[in-house]
Amino acid sequence: MSLINTEVKPFKATAFKNGKFIDVSDADLKGKWSVVFFYPADFTFVCPTELEDLAENYSEFQKLGVEIYSVSTDTHFSHKAWHDTSAAIKKIEYTMVGDPTGTISRNFEVMIEEKGLADRGTFVVDPDGKIQIVEINAGGVGRDARELLRKVKAAQYVASHPGEVCPAKWEEGEKTLAPSLDLVGKI
């Protein structure tokens, strides 16, 4: 079953953000756009490159009113230790959620049960708490924050412009489409 247009399932967790441990829940994803960014594990190889890329683009997401939540099955303590020891992870200002029980990973259907780790899953959640974008990558394939930013802009545009859709490679300010019988077979 697809998670598109489904509401985020309830969860509670502890996270590391800006030098503090904080409580996070599904309620925090409501009222604004959010990105929930799963990765396999702290202190690994592809993961820090992805998280650093997100950190370097975080201000662009913030300008769009988007909050980022990175999630792994590590604890919030591990997130702090990684943040304190890695130059790449030290750049992170967004919320790093600990999911040692795997509840959140299972809720988003990215748990690799035999490993106790999450797949590389990216979820864009709208202000109503509904999932609008789902992307799952193989463990060895890193993601691109700029492409995610483009997709978030497209999702926000479609949400605020009923009757319009964004074509492939759409960038902010470019022409959109208004699906209708007149368009069938003309694209």
Disulfide bonds with the S-S distance in Angstrom:
none
